[in-house]
Amino acid sequence: MTTGAATRVFLARLAGSGVFDPNGDQVGKVRDAIVVLRIGSNPPRLTGLVVEVAPRRRIFVPMTKVTAIEAGQVIVTGAVNLRRFEKRGNETLVTAEILDRTVDLRESGERVSILDVAVEKTPTRDWFVTQLFVRKPGGGLRRRGATMIVDWEDVSGLSLSPTHQPAEQLLTHMDTMRAADIAHVLQDLPAKRRLEIARELEDERLADVLEELADDERVEIIEALEDERAADVLEEMDPDDAADLLSELTPDQAEDLLELMEPDDADDLRRLLSYDDYTAGGMMTTEPIVLPPDATVADALARIRNPELSPALASQVYISRPPTETPTGRFLGTCHFQKLLREAPGTLVSSLVDTTIAPVHPEAPLDALTRMFAAYNLVALPIVDESGHLLGAVTVDDVVDHMLPDNWRDSSDFTEEA
């Protein structure tokens, strides 16, 4: 690795590196890396790192949480899930299962052993295996054979066969699919196979898929998971979708899962569950981008760049007095990203606040929201309580979702081919 953020990393050299949060505090140390082998010539995808945290507990950190890999250290963002790592059927440990494995060079047929695995980051923020550092067999008086770096496509023996187990084939094909398309595939599967696939998906991926499934299927899946994992998946979901899912469970089931969640996440969901589904409070997310008045345009644009944000949530920031976690201090107004782009980076957002669109109360019904979105060409709308505190935001996609019939997800008309 070179100094600074790396786009190509040799995974064996990464082992033992410190893992740090954005504040510079050490979270743990890298002990291994997880790749998912794929069919044919498709290179394996690096999905995350096995990190050892005190006291000698190994956890899984997905690559979506990794913001940079620098010389001797890994930087992660957001809360790290401390649930103990358990390898799933479609996952392969690089250090434990790939290093020292013997593979064939495609052109010569020569057998070589793998010493290291190189992964590279793509523009889509995915990491794929691109090269292998290998050793040829020793000969004569030489104790060790020559070493060389070869491209992934130049070796055979590390891909899944087309005749591999059906569940793993499906998981392989799902690597590059959108969550909505995976949900559509799962809906057409028998219940047993649907649950089999769901259990093997990463928590964040499964959360995205559950957001796209009809109520019956996602309740079926969340009830089939172990309670601790179900709680972890709910934490990864958008709060409004997680609240909708919890509302479909029995009160006892919902409360059991809320007790297993992080207190802040559970409090947000309890607040959402207190509102009717077809009101602003029932549709809102509790995690819009909220900034204090003394934040700068540069601060706001940095928050908007977060790739995990939906386009609607990234369209504007919400300005309030501290605290900036919902429910916030007094809400001051919004600032659209187009206005931010026209201002100098050091400009304070308080000077750009737009107060022309009045926020709505959480009890506002769906028909009132649809009229406001249509009248003012909105993509998101702030929700405040009677004291003027920001509770969250309703986005246009949530409004449209509630306007459609309950079974709209069963239609195939919204797929890519449409």
C-alpha positions in Angstrom: 0.0 0.0 0.0 1.1 3.5 -0.6 0.7 6.5 1.7 -2.7 8.0 1.4 -6.0 6.4 0.5 -5.4 3.3 -1.6 -7.5 2.0 -4.5 -5.5 -1.2 -4.8 -4.7 -3.3 -1.6 -2.9 -6.5 -1.0 -5.1 -8.2 1.6 -2.4 -10.3 3.3 -0.4 -7.1 4.0 -3.6 -5.6 5.5 -3.8 -8.2 8.2 -2.9 -6.7 11.6 -3.6 -3.1 10.5 -5.4 -0.9 12.9 -9.1 0.1 12.3 -9.9 3.6 13.3 -13.1 5.7 13.5 -13.3 9.2 11.9 -12.1 10.8 15.3 -8.9 8.8 15.2 -9.9 6.3 18.0 -8.9 2.7 17.3 -11.8 0.3 16.9 -9.7 -2.9 16.5 -7.4 -4.7 14.2 -7.9 -6.4 10.8 -7.7 -10.2 11.1 -9.0 -11.4 7.8 -11.0 -10.3 4.7 -14.2 -11.8 3.2 -14.7 -12.4 -0.5 -17.6 -13.9 -2.4 -16.5 -16.2 -5.2 -18.5 -15.9 -8.4 -19.4 -18.0 -11.4 -17.0 -18.4 -14.4 -14.6 -15.5 -15.1 -16.4 -13.0 -12.8 -13.8 -11.9 -10.2 -14.5 -12.4 -6.5 -16.0 -9.4 -4.7 -14.6 -8.2 -1.4 -17.6 -7.7 0.9 -15.9 -6.8 4.2 -13.2 -7.3 6.9 -13.0 -9.5 9.9 -11.9 -7.1 12.7 -10.9 -8.1 16.2 -12.2 -5.8 18.9 -11.7 -6.0 22.7 -11.9 -8.4 24.4 -10.7 -10.7 21.5 -14.1 -10.6 19.8 -14.2 -10.8 16.0 -16.8 -8.8 14.1 -17.7 -8.2 10.5 -17.2 -4.7 9.1 -18.7 -4.3 5.6 -16.8 -2.4 2.9 -19.6 0.1 2.7 -18.4 1.3 6.2 -14.8 1.6 5.0 -14.0 5.2 3.9 -10.2 4.8 3.3 -7.4 2.3 3.5 -4.2 4.1 4.2 -0.6 3.0 5.1 -1.1 0.6 7.9 -4.6 1.6 8.8 -8.3 1.4 7.9 -10.7 4.2 8.4 -14.4 3.4 9.0 -17.5 5.6 9.4 -20.8 5.2 11.2 -21.6 2.8 14.0 -19.9 -0.6 13.9 -22.0 -3.6 14.6 -20.4 -5.6 17.4 -22.3 -8.8 16.8 -19.9 -11.7 16.7 -18.8 -12.6 13.1 -20.2 -15.8 11.7 -19.2 -16.9 8.2 -22.0 -17.6 5.8 -22.2 -20.3 3.2 -21.3 -18.1 0.2 -18.4 -16.4 1.9 -14.7 -17.2 1.8 -12.0 -16.1 4.2 -8.9 -14.8 2.3 -6.2 -15.6 4.9 -7.7 -18.7 6.3 -9.0 -20.3 3.0 -7.3 -18.7 0.0 -3.7 -18.0 0.9 -1.5 -21.1 0.2 -4.2 -22.6 -2.0 -2.9 -24.1 -5.3 -4.4 -22.9 -8.6 -3.5 -23.4 -12.3 -2.1 -20.8 -14.7 -4.6 -20.9 -17.7 -2.0 -20.5 -20.4 0.7 -23.0 -19.3 -1.3 -25.2 -16.9 1.5 -24.7 -14.4 0.5 -25.1 -10.7 1.2 -22.1 -8.4 0.4 -21.3 -4.8 -1.3 -18.1 -3.8 0.8 -15.8 -1.4 -1.4 -12.7 -1.6 -4.6 -11.3 -3.1 -4.9 -7.8 -4.6 -8.3 -6.0 -4.6 -9.1 -2.8 -6.4 -11.9 -0.3 -5.8 -14.2 0.6 -8.7 -15.9 3.9 -9.4 -19.1 2.3 -8.0 -17.3 1.8 -4.6 -17.2 -2.0 -5.0 -14.0 -3.9 -4.4 -13.0 -6.8 -6.7 -10.1 -9.2 -6.8 -7.9 -8.2 -9.7 -4.5 -9.8 -9.2 -2.8 -12.6 -7.3 0.8 -12.8 -6.0 1.8 -16.4 -6.6 4.8 -18.7 -6.2 5.9 -21.3 -8.7 7.0 -24.7 -7.4 10.7 -25.0 -6.4 13.0 -27.1 -8.5 16.5 -28.6 -8.2 18.6 -27.1 -5.4 16.3 -24.1 -5.0 14.2 -24.2 -1.9 11.6 -21.9 -3.2 10.2 -21.2 -6.7 10.0 -17.8 -8.4 7.2 -15.4 -7.4 5.1 -13.3 -9.8 2.0 -11.2 -10.0 -0.7 -12.5 -12.3 -4.1 -11.2 -13.3 -7.2 -12.8 -11.9 -8.4 -14.0 -15.3 -5.1 -15.8 -15.9 -5.7 -18.4 -13.2 -8.3 -21.2 -12.8 -9.5 -22.9 -9.6 -11.0 -20.0 -7.7 -14.4 -19.7 -9.3 -17.7 -21.3 -8.7 -18.8 -23.9 -11.2 -22.0 -23.3 -13.1 -23.3 -26.5 -11.5 -22.8 -25.0 -7.9 -25.6 -25.1 -5.4 -28.6 -23.2 -6.7 -28.8 -20.9 -3.7 -25.2 -19.8 -4.2 -25.8 -19.3 -7.9 -28.6 -17.0 -7.1 -26.5 -15.1 -4.6 -23.7 -14.7 -7.1 -26.1 -13.3 -9.7 -27.5 -10.9 -7.1 -24.2 -9.2 -6.5 -24.8 -6.5 -9.1 -28.6 -6.4 -9.0 -30.6 -3.5 -7.5 -32.5 -4.2 -4.3 -35.8 -3.8 -6.0 -34.9 -6.4 -8.6 -33.7 -8.8 -5.9 -37.0 -8.3 -4.1 -38.8 -9.2 -7.3 -36.8 -12.4 -7.7 -37.4 -13.4 -4.1 -41.2 -12.9 -4.5 -41.2 -15.6 -7.2 -39.3 -18.2 -5.1 -40.8 -20.8 -2.8 -40.9 -19.7 0.8 -38.1 -22.1 1.8 -35.7 -20.9 -0.9 -36.6 -17.2 -0.2 -35.6 -17.6 3.4 -32.4 -19.5 2.4 -31.3 -16.6 0.2 -32.4 -13.9 2.8 -30.3 -15.5 5.5 -27.1 -15.4 3.4 -27.5 -11.8 2.4 -25.4 -9.2 4.3 -27.3 -7.2 6.8 -27.2 -3.9 4.8 -28.1 -5.7 1.6 -31.0 -7.6 3.3 -32.2 -4.3 4.8 -32.4 -2.7 1.3 -34.3 -5.7 -0.1 -36.8 -5.8 2.8 -37.6 -2.2 2.0 -38.7 -3.3 -1.4 -40.7 -6.4 -0.5 -44.4 -6.6 0.1 -45.5 -6.7 3.8 -46.2 -10.5 3.8 -42.8 -11.5 2.5 -40.8 -9.2 4.7 -42.7 -10.2 7.8 -42.1 -13.8 6.9 -38.3 -13.1 6.6 -37.9 -11.0 9.7 -39.8 -13.6 11.8 -37.5 -16.4 10.5 -34.3 -14.7 11.5 -32.8 -15.0 14.9 -33.9 -12.1 17.1 -30.4 -10.5 17.3 -29.9 -10.6 13.6 -33.4 -9.3 12.9 -32.7 -6.3 15.2 -29.4 -5.7 13.4 -31.2 -5.7 10.0 -33.9 -3.3 11.3 -31.1 -0.9 12.4 -29.8 -0.9 8.8 -33.2 -0.1 7.3 -34.6 3.4 6.8 -36.4 4.3 10.0 -39.8 4.8 8.2 -39.5 1.4 6.5 -38.4 -0.3 9.7 -41.3 1.2 11.6 -43.7 0.0 8.9 -42.3 -3.5 9.2 -42.5 -3.5 13.0 -46.2 -2.4 12.8 -46.9 -5.6 10.9 -45.6 -7.8 13.8 -47.4 -8.5 17.1 -46.8 -5.9 19.8 -44.8 -8.4 21.8 -42.6 -9.3 18.8 -42.0 -5.7 18.0 -41.1 -4.8 21.6 -38.7 -7.8 21.8 -36.8 -6.5 18.7 -36.8 -2.9 19.9 -35.2 -4.0 23.2 -32.3 -5.6 21.2 -31.7 -2.5 19.1 -29.4 0.4 20.0 -31.4 2.8 22.3 -31.3 5.8 19.9 -32.5 3.7 17.0 -35.3 2.1 19.1 -36.4 5.5 20.4 -36.8 6.8 16.8 -38.9 3.8 15.8 -41.1 4.0 18.9 -41.8 7.6 18.0 -42.7 6.7 14.4 -44.9 3.9 15.6 -47.0 6.4 17.5 -48.3 7.9 14.3 -50.8 6.6 11.8 -49.3 5.0 8.7 -51.0 7.5 6.3 -49.9 10.7 8.1 -46.7 12.7 7.8 -45.4 11.3 11.0 -46.0 7.7 9.9 -44.2 8.3 6.5 -41.3 10.4 7.6 -37.7 9.4 8.1 -36.0 10.6 11.3 -32.6 10.9 9.7 -32.5 13.9 7.3 -29.3 16.0 7.0 -29.5 18.4 9.9 -26.9 21.2 10.4 -26.5 24.0 13.0 -26.7 27.6 11.8 -22.9 28.0 12.0 -22.2 25.2 9.6 -20.7 26.1 6.3 -21.6 25.3 2.7 -18.6 23.0 2.6 -19.9 21.2 5.6 -23.3 20.8 3.9 -21.9 19.6 0.6 -19.7 17.0 2.4 -22.8 15.6 4.1 -24.8 15.5 0.8 -22.0 13.5 -0.9 -22.7 10.5 1.3 -23.5 7.7 -1.2 -25.8 6.0 1.2 -28.3 8.8 1.0 -31.3 8.6 -1.3 -31.5 11.3 -3.9 -34.5 12.8 -2.2 -32.8 13.1 1.2 -29.6 14.4 -0.4 -31.6 17.2 -2.2 -31.6 19.6 0.8 -30.3 20.1 4.3 -32.3 21.2 7.3 -31.1 24.0 9.6 -31.9 24.0 13.3 -30.7 25.1 16.6 -28.8 22.4 18.6 -29.3 19.6 19.2 -29.2 18.5 15.6 -30.4 14.9 16.2 -34.2 14.6 15.8 -36.2 15.9 17.6 -33.9 18.9 17.1 -33.8 22.4 18.6 -35.9 25.1 17.0 -36.2 24.5 13.2 -35.0 27.4 11.1 -35.5 26.3 7.5 -34.1 24.4 4.6 -31.4 24.9 2.0 -31.5 23.1 -1.4 -28.3 21.6 -2.8 -28.5 23.7 -6.0 -28.3 26.9 -3.8 -25.3 25.4 -2.0 -23.5 24.8 -5.2 -23.8 28.5 -6.1 -22.2 29.8 -2.9 -18.6 30.0 -1.6 -17.5 27.0 0.5 -17.0 29.2 3.6 -20.5 30.8 3.5 -22.6 30.0 6.6 -25.8 28.0 5.8 -27.7 30.3 8.2 -27.5 33.0 5.5 -29.0 30.7 2.9 -32.0 29.4 4.8 -35.3 29.1 2.8 -38.4 29.7 4.9 -40.9 30.0 2.0 -42.1 26.4 2.3 -43.9 26.0 5.6 -43.2 22.7 7.4 -46.1 20.4 8.3 -47.1 18.7 11.5 -46.8 14.9 11.9 -50.6 14.5 11.9 -51.0 15.9 8.4 -52.8 13.4 6.2 -51.6 11.9 3.0 -53.9 14.0 0.8 -52.6 17.2 2.3 -49.0 16.1 1.7 -49.6 15.1 -2.0 -51.1 18.6 -2.7 -48.1 20.3 -1.2 -45.6 18.2 -3.1 -47.5 18.8 -6.4 -48.1 22.5 -5.8 -44.5 23.4 -4.9 -42.6 20.7 -7.0 -41.0 19.3 -3.8 -38.9 16.2 -3.3 -38.8 16.4 0.5 -40.7 18.3 3.2 -39.8 19.0 6.9 -42.0 17.7 9.7 -42.1 19.7 12.9 -44.0 19.4 16.2 -46.1 22.1 17.9 -43.0 23.6 19.5 -41.2 24.0 16.2 -38.7 21.1 16.7 -37.7 19.2 13.5 -38.9 15.6 13.8 -37.9 14.3 10.4 -38.7 14.7 6.7 -41.1 13.1 4.3 -39.7 12.4 0.8 -41.6 12.1 -2.4 -40.8 8.4 -2.8 -42.5 7.7 0.5 -45.6 9.7 -0.6 -45.8 7.9 -3.9 -45.4 4.5 -2.1 -48.4 5.3 0.1 -50.5 6.4 -2.9 -50.1 3.2 -4.8 -52.2 0.1 -4.1 -51.0 -2.4 -1.5 -50.0 -5.0 -4.0 -48.1 -2.7 -6.4 -44.8 -4.5 -5.7 -46.2 -7.7 -7.1 -46.2 -6.1 -10.6 -43.3 -6.8 -13.0 -44.0 -3.6 -14.9 -41.4 -1.5 -12.9 -38.3 -3.7 -13.7 -35.5 -2.6 -15.9 -37.0 -4.1 -19.0 -40.1 -1.9 -18.7 
